[in-house]
């Protein structure tokens, strides 16, 4: 056997030896999983815009809001279009800071992403697109949700400004999108749950990407209190820091 053939045989044998055997553990990177799941809510894109309908029921009372939202990375701007009394009210988030503004206010008001917006939905739920930047993920386990295999991630907030201190996050293995979540306080108390649907599709860099179409958020203590977020008119558009200026909140 020639030296060249001998080397080729050794290379082929080495390739076989390093292949994982059936049932062997395969390394899973929770950061990559989380970053990919963020894309279905606008993360990692040059910018995205959508219309949002938020309907809530709490204590027997019903509330409905309609907003236009633009977001990129750690910034988002939600402008109310319904009801008429709140038209042009705006919610701006830039990194860890959030403000509320209206044309009739002298200056914007600094608020918290954890503050309730409507029903169980918090301000930070409106345009959360950067979980990979805000949370440290670890893989808890793998399990089925219905007929779908999922990774179950434990997300721990990197700072005190995140909307939730801890999230348990179920991400589809096949689609790499979140299918459900549980939200906890720093003391470990479950406060709300969420289920996700992805009937929207966006196109970016010649790829078709599933985008969230609905989030059902339910209070963990009173299951009759819930919020439904419905996303429509989704499109990718380039956004810059100039689109997220505090000075525009009073316009």
C-alpha positions, 0 to 999 in steps of 0.5 A: 500500500502506498503512503498516500493510500495509507494516510487516506485510510487513517483519515477515514478511520479517524473520522469514524472514531470521532462520530458520536455513537447512538445515544451519546450526549451531544453538546448543546449551546444554550446561548446559540439556541436563545439567540436564534429564538430571539430572531422570531421576535426581531432580535438580530435583525436590522430593525422590524416593525409590526402592529400590535393588538393587546386585549386583556381581561382582569377582575372581570374588566376588559381592556383593548389597546392597538399600537404600532411598534418598531424595534432593533436590538435593545431599543423599541418604540410603541405608539398607541393608535387606539383607543382615541383618548390615548392616541399618540401616547408612546412607550420608548425603551433604550437599553435599560431605560424606559419612558412614557410620553404624550403630546400633552405632557411637559416631559416624558416620565421614566417608568419600569419595564416591570410596570403593568401595561394592561392585564398581566402584560408588562411594559417590557412584554411589548417589544422584548427582542433581546433575551440573549443580551439580557439573560444568562441561559443554561439548559435544564432538560429536554422534553416534549410540549405536545408533540414537539421536542423542546429544549428547556432553558433557565434564563437568569437576568443579568441585571435588576433592570430586566422585566423578569428576574428568571424565565423558564423557556421552552424552545422548539428543537426543530423550529428554534422558536419559543413555544411557552414560558414561565416567569418568576420573581427573584424569590422563585415565585411563579407570577405568569405564564405564556404560550407563543404562536408563529403564523407570521413570516418575514424575509431577511437576507433571502431567508424566510423566518417565522415571526411571532403572531400571538402571545397568550399571557396568563396570571399564575395566581388568578387564571381568569386574568390574561392578556392576548397579544396579536402581531400583524403587518410585520416587516423588516426595516432598517432602524437607527438610534435616531428613531429612538430619541426621548425628544420625540415622545412629546410630539 
